[in-house]
Amino acid sequence: MSAVRTVARQPVAKAALAALALVALLAVFGGRLAPLDPLAQDTAHILQGPGGAHLLGTDYLGRDVLSRLLAGTGLSVVAAVEAVGAAMLLGVLPGIASVRFAPALTWVSLRAVDALMTLPFTLFAIAAVGVLGNGLHQAMLALGVLLAPLFFRVTRAAALGLDRAQYVEAAELMGAGRLHILRIHVWRKVLPTVAVTTAHALATSLLTVASLTFLGIGVQPPAPTWGGMLASDLGFLAQQPWAPALPAALIMFTVGALNLLADAVRDADPADHPADQAPDQAPDGTASGQGAGTPDRSTDAPKEKADARRHAHA
């Protein structure tokens, strides 16, 4: 809770949360707030500029642009949330559990994660949609599978540094079970790192969803989406050169707010400020209360932490 209060006190975080709250409201109530039917066509008033009847003008089929932007917010945001939710389910829990896997199973899981991280999001989603059918859920499941390795590596890297911490060893000596240790002592420390990764993953997912819908994958016309509107507006730049800026501005606004929030959470994470933590290591580099000859699994953490941070901020 202290970390939440620290984040909430930051002006940048307040602005980002306010922006995301506005986007969330539009995602939930955008269809109801739309002044006109976003699918209704009026061929007598195609490609009109902003006016009294249509505050943001009409598209190439005479549909109200403002109504389509409001209605398209829900599909775009929900799709990104669905992909990140699937990625967290497939990556976070296995990432924490992998710290206590058998070495052979851990090696296999890491190699599988490395293989998935080499695949490009858009091409993999196109291939998955081609096999499973062109639907939003199929595309988001494919995107979630590709985002899962990011959560796996980040969560594992954070948990490795805590697995041999002094208070974890003390809990084990007092008879605490593994699930209790993971839930109480490890998960609470890993949560800020997962929160930062989630914010960055939402931004990445939103851009990928916009790219897929731009290509007509996942959501078929006439369903409004930010990427679909951007694609259709690019075909009429001569008549409405300003039209693509509207969905693009919404995408940039949401992605920017997510990245700002992720930076605020990362800055508030005490794990990034070692001076604020109690020293857990002796001068010789071994953990306090741990002999020099005792194997320390946390020595594998630096490489994975650096790798995970690089992918999280890519």
N, C-alpha and C positions, 0 to 999 in steps of 0.2 A: 504493500500500500504506500510505503514511503516513496518508492520509485514512481508510482502513479502520481502522487502529489508533486514530486519534483518535476515531472514532465508537464503537468497541468499548469505549473507556475511560469513556464517559459513562454514568452510572447509568440515565438515562432510556432510552438506547439498549439497554442490557443488559436492562432490564425488557421493552421492546418486542420485542426479539429472542427472549427467552424465551417471551413470549406467542405470537408468531408461530410459533415452533418447535413449541409445543404444538398450535396449530391445524393446522400442516402434518402433524404426526403423526396427528392425528385424521382429516385428509383422506385420508391414505394407508391407515391401519389402522383407521379408524373402523368400517367394515363388519365387520371381523374381531373387533373388541372388543365389538361389540354383544352383550349377553347373550341376546337373543331375536331371532327373525326380524322385521325391521322391517315386513314386509308381512303377517305372520300376523294374522288377525282372530280375536277372541274375543268374540263378542256377549254372552256371559254376564257379562263384566266390563268393560262400557263406562263411560267417564268415571269411573274409580276414582281415588282420591287416591293419593299415594305410600304404598308399603307394602313388605313383604318380597319379594313376587313381582315387583312393578313399582316400582322405586326412585323413579321420577318419575311414576308413575301411568299411566293409559291414555287414549287419545283416544276419539272418538265411535264408532269401530269396534272398540274393544277392543285396539288395537295398542299395543305398549310404546313410551312416549314417549322414554325414554332411548335405546333402540335406533334409533329414527327420527332422533333428533338426531345420534347418532354416524354413522349411515349417510348422512344428508343433508349432513354437512360436506363430504364429498368432492365431490359434485355442485356445491354452492354455490361452493366455493373453485376448483375446476377450471374452472368456467364463467367466473369473474372473471379467472383467469389466461389463459384462452384469448382473451378479449376484449382484454386488455392486450397480449398477445403479438402479436395481429393489428394492433393500433394502433401498436405499436413498429415492426413490419415496414413498415407503410405510411407512418409518419411520420418516424422518426429518420433513416434513410438519405437519403430525399429532402430532409429538412430541411438536412442537412449539404451535400448536393450542390447545393442551390439557391443556395448562396453563390457558386458559380462558374457558374451557369446564364447563358445569354444574357438580357439585360434583359427581352425580350418574354416568354420562357418563365417567368422568375421572376414577372413581373406576373400571368400567367395562373394560375400555381400559387397565388399568394397570394390572388387573387380566389376561386378554387375553395375554398381553405381557409376564407376568411371566410364563404362561403355555407354550408359544412357546419357551421360553429360556431354558426350561428343556429338549427339544427334541434334540437328537444328529443329527448333520448335515448329516452325511453319511447315516444313517439308514432312515431318513426322505426322503432324495433324492432318495434312492432306492425304497421306498414305492411309492413316487410320480411318478417315472418313470414307475413303474409297473402298475399304474393306468392310467397315461396319455400317455404312450408309451415311448420307449427308444429313446430319442432325446436330443440334446444339449440344446435347448431352454426350454424343460420341466424340465430338471435337474437344469438349472440355475435359473428358476423361483422358484423352490422348495428351492434352496439355498438362493435366495433373500428373500423369506418369513421368513426363519429362521434368517437371518442377520438383518431384519427390526427391531426387538425388541431392538437390540443393539443401532441402530441409534435413535429409539424412546426414550429410557431411557437417553442416553447421551444428546440428544437435549433438552429434557424436563428438565433434571437436570440443564443444563446451563441456560435455559430460566427462570426457577423458580427464580434464583438469580437476574435476571434483571427485572422481572415483576413489582416489587415494588421499583425499584431504583428511586432516586430522580429526575433524568432527565426524566424518563418515566412518573412519576406523573406530572412533569411540562408540558410535552407535552400534556398530557390528559387535564390539566387545560386550556391550550391554544387552545383546540378544535381539536387537531389532532385525526384522525380516528384510529381505531384499526389496519387496514391493514397498514397504514402509520407508526404507531409505530412499528409494527412487522418487517416491511421491513427496516426501517431506523435505529431504535434504538436497536432492539433486534437481528435481523438477523446478522448484522455486528459484534456484540459481540460474537454471537454463532458460526460464521463461522470458526474461528481457531479451536474450539473444534471439529466441524464436519470434518475439514480437517485432524486432527490427527486420528479420528475414521475411516475415509475413507482409509487412508494409512494402518492402521492395518487391516481393513476389507478386503482390496485387498490382503494383505499377507495371511490372513486366507482363503480367497476364492480361491487363487491360489493353496494352499496346498490341499484344499478340491477337487478342479477340478482335480488335479493330482491324488488324491486318487480314485475319481470316474472313471477317464479314465484308471487308473491302473486296476480297476475291470471290465473294458469294458462297463461302464455305461455312457451314454450321447453321446459318439462318438464311432462309430463302426469301426473296422479295414476295409480297410487298411489306413484310414485317419490318418496321423501322429499327435501325441500329446506327450508331455513330459511324462505324466503318462503311456500312452500306450507303448512307447518305453522302459520305465523302466521295465514294466511288461514283455515284450518279451525278454529283455536282461537277465533277471534273470533266464530264462530257459536254458541259454547257458553259465553259469559261468565257466564251465570246459574249454571251448574253448576260451572265451573272458572274463576273470575276470575283466577287466577294463571297459567294455562297459557300465554297469549301471552307472558308475561315470559321464558320459557325460550329460545325461538328469538330473541327480540328481544335478550336479554342476550348471546347468542353473536355476533350481528351487531354490536352496539355494542362488544363486547370486541375483535373482530378489526379493525373500522374504527378504533377508538381506538388500537390498537397500531400500525397502519400510519401513521396521522397523526403519532404520537409519533416513529416511526422517521424519517419524512420530515423532521420538524423537526430531529432530531438530525443527519441527514446534511447538511441545509442549513446548520446552525450550524458544522459541521466543514468546510464547503467554503471553501477559501481565496479563492475568487473573490468571496465575500461580505465579505471583509475586505481592502480595498485597501491598508491600511497594511502588511500582511504581504507585499505583492508588490513586485517591483522596478519602479521607475517606468519606464513605456514612453512617456511623453509629455513633450514639452518645455513650458516655461512658456507658450508661445503656443498650446498646445492641439494641436499637430501631433505625430505620432509621432516618436520619436527616430530620427534618420537619414532622415527623410522631409521633403521640401521642402514649403513652404507651398502651392505650386501643384499638388502631386500630389493627385489625387482619392483620397479615403479612403472606402472603402465602409463602414467601421465607424461613420460618422456616421449611418447609418440604424438603428443598433442600439438607441439608447435607447427609441424608441417601441415597437419590437417587444419589447424586454426587459420594459418595463412592462406591455405587453399580455399577454405570455406569463405573467408572474408573477401577474397578476390572474386569469387563467383557471386557472392551476395551483393556486391556493389558493381557488378558488371552491367 
